[in-house]
């Protein structure tokens, strides 16, 4: 299928901007502090140990980022890309190599405290300021082209940014066990909502009796998204996947045990991420990956590995849900009422399609469930939506009371059993 074009990496470096200091070796910039546990330092796994000019090109520097950084040129500031975030700070790659920025050194106002999606996340492009003592400070975050969001974990309302400026979202689905279509639909909906192209990868294809049939079955629940069967053991499907991810920023998502880290290692051509065995009984894996890491691919582009996601809530994904369920939306155009909920309304073309066997009842149930969940998540943080839900509940309750009164009469409701 046709994949949206990803802009080529630009040969314009940030040092081409007027008044930008010549790096490395600029007298007014401090030497890069040595952080023993920082990826890229000698003896540490992760980023390459290099400080050569053009290092940012390997991490996705292009014309778009060049233009976004232009207003900061000539001020002694340096661009960098976030490769990892932890509780204390974040690690970034610059043309001087890897650096670390502590959250405590970030001035107030750089990150909005009332926006849970505002803090840096892997894939972000940042503007850094060198400090006199050799440390670095986050001066600003460049505007995000795209951002992959999920609802906050637990009882927290709001969203969490998983990755920024992504072009592809690789949804890993293991064929070691029977795939769960609802989980795939959920993750693909988040990918569309992020403004990225979802790519469904059926991992461990060598364990499936008929991987081609699995591709066909999965393609029916993710219209518009390419589906590939891949085996890291035999190498089948890896070249085609590598071609899709070249010269792009991609993020891998999926539950524990889906083979994400093994897939990342195969694409990188080296053992970068730690892997663990799955439970043979149910195919579930352990949370081996505990952080989100942005890593450069050998053929160009970067890949963000993420920890396993067993439960992921949809956030602001209404349009993504509609795109994932394009077949339901197509039938909905024939409904008598424009606000049809596809439950019991007369003249519902969607229910008619289910009865005729043209549409799966499971698809319709999944569509309605995700839309309800998305509306609920939105109402948790929007006072107006909460008030609207309360009004809707009161109206439905009033209609129910009126119907019971007409059926049983006043005072007769207790005998309706």
Order of alpha helices (4+ residues) and beta strands (2+ residues): alpha-beta-beta-beta-beta-beta-beta-beta-beta-alpha-beta-alpha-beta-alpha-beta-alpha-beta-beta-alpha-alpha-alpha-alpha-alpha
